[in-house]
């Protein structure tokens, strides 16, 4: 695993239940707001259930992708009390 991936996972692990961040917010925490797409690419490859990638959404409030399917992402977020925008 490369350092960039590790940094993304460390940030995402700290996202509290019900308080999603955007891909851009994660990128800003990495030090560069232009890395939002790279954050999405890293999270798309994640298979570790201990890293809550479902808590990262698009800046326009929509879900964005999820490697286990957007229906599962929506379900997980709703369970955490997040209102979903379609």
Secondary structure, 3 states (H helix, E strand, C coil): CCHHHHHHHHHHHCCCCCCCEEHHHHHHHHCCHHHHHHHHHHHHCCCCCCCCHHHEECCCCECCCCCCCHHHHHHHHHHCCCCCEC
